[in-house]
């Protein structure tokens, strides 16, 4: 869960750089807050237009943070697969809408 969360963060940062025509993210956006990154990426309205993905984003954004690397909690297989699938759908959407 920790690594796939970083994939979402990286996709959002890529969307920001792409939108701004830059090859890097500005220093003020070098953090882990998905909501701020989403807003800076210009994807907020598109996400809100998709209620299923919007709810998924909110849930995952509330659940994910860098401190998960220290979490020793083992997810039940079905829960882990479900979370992974949600992260994967969100990641694919960010790439699809940005390209």
Beta strands, then each sheet from edge to edge (+ up, - down):
end
